[in-house]
């Protein structure tokens, strides 16, 4: 598609090719800086929450929900799951990923080559990412000059909640069917 656009520009407006390429590059750099800033802020907030013991408190408070979703896990895995879920809920998916990866590593055993239902559940929760405040998307929209970036908050809450619930139901149903086999 990019190549086709370049050919089209070279035929229709050859003088604007360089200017268009420079503007697109500048826009890409600006977006990268904005996303990096958002990522750095939320990683910092999460680290402060970890250091202050808030994540452990959240893990304890969420233990019944985490036990329902993931079964019995260690306290360390519960804290990682709570970190992942809370970071996803504030729209900081990039900040949630390291906790998810570490939780998957802790849930697996050496030499394990298959996924377990709790691993699949974590994948589904990370992919559907139920969000109360989609901070990354809001940052992208703001950086792109959107006039009303906050207008996506309610639709994001509705859609991400529905997709998360559907994903949880599917994993629970299929997980229980596989457990009975």
Protein Blocks (a to p, Z undefined) as FASTA:
>chain_A
ZZmmmmmmmmmmmmlmmmmmmmmmmmmmmmmmmmmmmmmmmmmmmmmmmmnommmmmmmm
mmmmmmmmnopadfklmmmmmmmmmmmmnopamlmmmmmmmmmmmmpcehiabdcfklmm
mmmmmmnopafblfklmmmmmmnopablmlmmmmmmmmmmmmmmmmmmmmmmmmmmmmmZ
Z
